Amino acid sequence: MSDGGVAAAAAEVRQAIDAVWRIEAARLIASVARMTRDVGRAEEIAQDALIAALEHWPASGIPRNPAAWLMTTAKRRAIDHLRQQALHAREHEALGRDLEALEARYTPDVLDALADAQQDDIGDDLLRLIFTACHPVLPTEARVALTLRLLGGLTTAEIARAFLVPEPTIAQRIVRAKRSLAAAHVPFEVPGAAERAPRLASVLEVIYLVFNEGYAATAGDDWMRPALCQEAQRLGRVLAELAPGEPEVHGLVALMEIQASRLHARSDAQGRPVLLLDQDRARWDALLVRRGLAALDKAEQLARAGHAWGPYALQGAIAACHARAHRAEDTDWTHIVALYDALAQVAPSPVVALNRAVAVGMAEGPAAALALVDALAADPALRGYPWLPGVRGDLLDKLGRKEEARAEFERAAALTRNAQEKALLLARAVG
């Protein structure tokens, strides 16, 4: 084979390894973490398996079942790690028999059967990993970084680029998160019924934070970062399969799928932002809309069976109102206001109140909404929020108070750190 052919073959193998790793990383780490009870060590062992693939596959070729090859390699290395631990603890004689029995399960003759066998407990392992990575003992930014690293398969550099944070900062967050989990002796398990609700809320919060950063980037030159939306949607779908009886999980999936359906319509040919009421709804992704409505239907079924109707399901229902309207003027704003009323009961916040005011403006007119927005102006939580003056500027513009509207749009533009958002607001100021 020529040098060019060898290089092309090596590139093909590397591409295959990258693809398998992105898909299988979470499963590998979850399975090894169940054995080692240490998330940080499990990631290191999974990475060792990846390095082994990089060393062997270019020469031996891609295995018939690459996922099983990686799993076998990772579990063998986990067994070696446990054996070393046992030796250090002077307990190797008793534990050795158990480890040899474990090792016998992963001999080459069962390699092809391993992928099927591992499905017996992989779902529980992934659920354990999700709850561990999103544990409330960690600060929010650490939970986000660790989740994207362990469950999303993103590299430190990719996470740093996505959130416009220096790579060393993300690396430090991930390292500190692993150390914090170990220091707090966080068990690698699905929490019991008494602890599950608050822990699940943390998991959902992390996934939605990732999605929101992709849907409306906080800072930088890009209006959206679709890759982050896709990662959050993938994590949401996985969680929905692992926890099918949780209505809020299905509610979050519904919310993300429906909002993601608009991504192609949220910018024009020049990449400039297009707001919801101005979007070409023919460009909305019909498949994602159907997925979202199906997820919302599951949440509603669970609610009818006696489960609580939570904030993500309510936000999913609001998104569904927009999705069901073929034209902006067909939107049932009165029903949206009622849904925001319910949302304000279960998850009150100044942002919810501001969004409700927007819906009131559409249902009852800008004057009614302006009174609500003015009442929120003194809330310290909204002091640096660009969409408070942005919404106020829009309402003033509709009322014909152009000079006041321009000042509000300029104030909003000064508050945002996103270049596209700033350009949009300054364009509104010009009129």
N, C-alpha and C positions, 0 to 999 in steps of 0.2 A: 504494500500500500504506500502511496506517495505521502510526503510530509503533510501536504494539504489534506489528504484523505484521513490521516491519523488525527490531525487537529480537528477536523470536522466530526469524526467519531467521538473524540474526547469531549467536544462541546455538546454533542447530543447526549452523552452519558451524564454530563454535569447538569444539563437542563432537566433530564429525567429525575436525577437525584433531588434537585431543587423542588420540582413539582411534587414528588412523593413526600419530601420533608414537610412542605407547607400543609399538605393534607393530613399527614400522619403524626406530626410532632406532638400534638396534644394527647393523642392516644398513647404514644410511647411514654411520654412523661407521666401520664396518669397511671399507667400500668406499673411502671417502675416505682413511682411514689407509693403505691400500695404496698410494695415489697419493702422499700427502704424507710418509709414513714418520714421522708425528708424531701420536700419539693426542690430545694436547691441542689441536693445531691442527685435527684432524679433527672433534673435537666442536664447536669454534667454527664451523666451516664448516657442519656439519649444523644447528646452531642458526640460522645465517643462512638456511638453506633453510626452516626452520620459520617464521622471521619473514616471509620472503617469502610463504609460504602465508597467514599471518595478514593480510598486506597485500592480496593479490590475490584470494583465494578468495571473500571476502564480496561482491566486486563481480562477478567473472567466474563464480562458481559453483564447486562442487566438481568437479574434473576426473574424466573417466571412469575414469582409472587414477591415483588420488592418490599411490600409492607410487612409481610411475614418475615422476610430476611432481616429487616431492621428490628422487628420486635424480638426475634430470637436472639440477635446479637446483643440488644439492650438488656434482655433478661439474663442472659449468661453473665454479662458484666455486673449486673446487679447481684447475682449469686456470688460472684467473686468478691464483691464489696462486702456482702453480708458475712462471707467466710472470714475475711480479714478482720471484720469487727468482732466476730466470735472468737477468733484466736487472741485478739487483744484483750478480750474480756475473760479469757481462760475458760470459755464455755464451748470450745470447738468440738469436743467429743460428742456431746449430746446433739448439738445443732448440726454437726456435720452430716449425720444420717438424714436429717430433714432436707438439707441442701442438696445432697446427692440424689435424693428422690426427686427434688424439684428439677435438678439438672437433667435427669433422665428423661423428663417430659419433653425436653427441647433438643433432642438429638436430630441429626440431619434427616432421618427417615420420616419424621413427623413435620417437617418444615412446611409442606404444602397444606397440611391440615391445620396448622396453627392459626391462620386467620379466622377460620370458622370457630375454632375452640375458644379463641379469645373473646368472641362476642358474648359469651356467657356472662362476663363480669365487666366488660369494657364500658357499658353504659353507666354503671355505678362508679367506676373509676373516674370517668369524665365529670360526673356530677360532683364527686369529691374534689376534683381539681378546681372546678369552677368556684365552689364554695370556699376553698382554701385561698385561691388567688384574690378573691374579692372580700376577704375577711375584714370586718370593721376595725380590727386592731391596727390596720394600715391606714395612713392618710389617703385621701381620694386619688391624688395624682400617682401615688405608688400602686394603688389597686389597678388603675388604668394601665400603667406601664407593664406591670407584671402580667395582667390578663392578656394584653396584646402579645407579649413575649411567649407565654406558656401556651395559651389557647389559640392565638391568632397565628403563631409561627412567624411573626415579624422579627426582623433583626433589630438590634438597638439603633442602628443608623436609620432604618425605615421609620421607627417610632419617633425618633428625634426630628426627622424631616416632616412627618405628619403634623407634629405639634409645634414646629418652629422653636425647638428647644435644643441647646447644644448637646451633642452626643454624650459627652462625659456626664452631663446632668442626668440624662435618662439612665445611663449605666449605673450611676450611683444610686438612683432611686430603686432600681431593680435589685442591686446588691443589698441595700438597706432593707428592702421589703423581705427578702429571703431570710436575712438575719433576724428581723423582727418576728417573723413567723416561728423561727426556731427558738428564739429567746422566750416567746410567749407560750411555747409548747402547744401551738395550735394543732389539734389532731387532724389527721388526713381522713376525714369522714364527712358524711352527710349529716348535718345537725339534726337532733331530735325534734319532735313536733313543737316543743316549747320554744326552741331557739330558731326554728326554721323561718318564721315570718320576718323578723328583723334581718336575718342573714340573707334571705331571698331579696329583700328590699335593696340591700347593698349590691347584690349581683345585678339586679335590674338597673340600678342607678349607674353602675359602671358601663354596662352595655349601651345604655341610652346616651351617656356622656360621649362615648366613642362615636355613636351615630351622629349626634348633634354637631360634633366638631367636623365631621365630614359633610354634613348637610349645610352648615353655615359656619365657615371657618372663622375663628375668633380673630385671627390676625394674618398678615401676609398678603400676597398678591392674588391668591386664588379665592374665588367666591365660594367654591365647594371643593371637597376632597373625596370624590366618589369611592376611592379604595377603602377609606375608613367606614363609610356607609356599608359597603359590601361585607367587611369584616364583622361589623355589628349585627347585620342581618344574619350572617352565617352563625354567629354565636347564639343569636336569639332562636334560630331554627333548631340548633342542637339542644338548647335548653328546653324548648317546647317538646321535643321528643323524649327528653329525660324526665321531665316533670309535667306530664300531660294533664294532671288534675289541678293545675294552678292557673286560675283565670287571668291573673295579672301577667303571666308569661305570655299567654296568647294575646292579651291586650297589647303588650309591648311589640310583639311580632306584627300585629295588625297595624299599629301606628307606624313602625319603621317601613313595612312593605308599601303602605299607601303613600307615605311621604317620599320614599325612594322612587316611586313610580313617576314623580314629577321632575326628577333630576335633569332629564334631557330638555325639558321645557323651561327650566329655571335660568337659562342664559340664551342670548341670541347668537347669531352667527359670528359676532365680534367678541363673544365671551362676556358681554355685559349682562348684569342681573335683570331678570324679568320677574316681577312680583306676581303673586298668586292670581289676582283678578285679571291680570293682563296676559296670562299664559295661554298658549294654544293647546287646548286640552286633547286635541287629536294626537299630540306628541307624548301624552302620558302613557306609560307602559301598562297595557291592559292586563298582562299576565300578573304583574306585581299587584295591581288593583284587585284582581280576583283572589290572589293569595291572601292579601290583607283582609278582604271581606270574609273569606273562609275562616281565617284566624279569629276575627271578631265574632263570628257566629259561634265558634267553640267557646269563647269567653262568655258569651251570652247564655249558652246552654249551661255552663257551669254556674253562672249567676242564678239562673232559674232553679238550679238544684240546691240553692242555699248558700253559695259562696258569696263573699262580699264583692261589690262592684268597686274596683279600685281606680286610682288615678290614671294608670296606663290604659286600661280598658275604656275609660271615659275619653281620654285623648284620642284613642283609636276610633271611638264613635264619632268624635268631632271631625277627624280626618275623613271618615267614611261619608259624612255629609257632603264634604267637598267632592269626593270621588264620585258620588252618585249624581251630582249635578252636571249635566252635559254642557251647560253654559254657566258662566259666572252668575248671571242674573237669575238662574234657577236655584241658587243655593238657598236652603231653608235656614235663614239666619235666626229666626225665632227659636227653632229647635237647638241651634248651636248655643244661643244664650242660655237656654235651659240646661244644656250639658255643662256649660261653664259654671252655672249656679251649683250643680251637683259636684263638680270638680273643686270648687271653692270650699265645699263642705268637708271633703275628705282630704284635700291637700291644699290648704290656703297658702297663697304666696302673692307678693306684689306683682310678679310677672303674670300669674293667672288672672289677677284683677285687671291688669292692663290689656291682656288678650280678650277678656270678657268685654271691656269697654269698646274695643274695636268691633266686636260682634254686635254690641248694642248700637253702635254708630251705623252699622249696615242695616239693622232691623228697625231702628227708631229715628235715625237721623244724626248728623254730626253734633248738633247742639247738646243732645242728651249724653252723647259720649264724652264731649269736651268737659262737662261738669264732673264726670267720673275721673277723667284723666287729671284734671286740675287737683282733685282731692288726693291723688297719688303723688303729686309733685314733691311733697315734703317727706316722703318715705326715704330714709337713708339708704335702703337696699337698692333703690333705683337711681341713686345720685349719679353714678357713672354709667348708667345703662343707656346706650345711644338711641334705643327705640322708644324711650319715653318722650324726648323732644321730637323724634321722628314721627310718632303717632300724633302728637299734638300739632306738629306742622301740617300733617295731612288733613286733620280736622279743621284747622284754621283756614287752610286753602279752600276746602269745600264750602266754608262759610263766607268766602270772599274776603277774608282778612289777610291779604297777600303779604304785606310787609311783616306782620307778626309771623306768618308762616315761614317766610324766608329766614328770619332770625332763628327760628326753631330748627329748620333744616341745617343751617350752618352750625348751630350748636351740636346737633346730632353728629354731623360730619367730623367735628373736632374731637368727639368722644370715641369714635370707632377706630380700631387698629387694623381693619381690613380694607385694603386699597380699593377693591371693587365696590364695597359698601359705601366707602367715602365718596367715590365718584358718583354713585347713584344719588346720594343725599345732596351733594353739591349741584347735580343736575336739577333736582327738584327745587333747590333754592333759586336757581336761575329762572325756573319756570318753563 
